[in-house]
């Protein structure tokens, strides 16, 4: 499921959106846009980022809800305001330490 991070941010890092009021923890990264064209076209053209950059999968949160988000690298900034409250964080990560979560070890049998 997880891919090697190839951008400015890394899996487990807490980030916030540059334009919109939400934040989250990175759980995966695509080297370039790899989502549905309908999703792409739903972004207003005047703020639509280029596809040729890393896109991050986030366990995201805003003031009223938690959800999954897919965000371009250019729209993310580091966030050091504390841990996130997304209910799925414990599935992927261990403790929160200084702006990021420790990735849980994946055991194989």
Secondary structure, DSSP 8 states (H G I E B T S, - for coil): ------SSS-TTBEEEESSSS-EEEEEEEESS--S-HHHHHHS-GGG---SSS-EEEEEEE-SS-EEEEEEEGGGEEE--S-----TTHHHHEEEEETTEEEE------
